[in-house]
Amino acid sequence: MKARIHPASRPVVFRDRAADTAFLTRSTADSSRTIEWEDGNTYPLIDVEISSASHPFYTGRARVLDSAGRVERFERRYGRTAAARG
């Protein structure tokens, strides 16, 4: 890596507001707010709206759309012959 062209990476706490969880990781993001972490040190705090702790894909609460019902409704409304005419 070239010297002096990369931003400084440091420990930062990201807090997920939806799941009310926080995690400590390294980041180049900057924040004026701070939080005292479990280890007694103070780190910059960045609030996020969604993370893996609250995202439906990671939590398993994803909704499955009824795509078959939509197709049937379309065929009922417009009929199969409209698609055959091309």
Summary of the structure (lengths in Angstrom):
residues: 86
radius of gyration: 23.9
end to end distance: 56.5
largest distance: 71.3
contacts: 157
relative contact order: 0.17
helix: 24%
strand: 28%
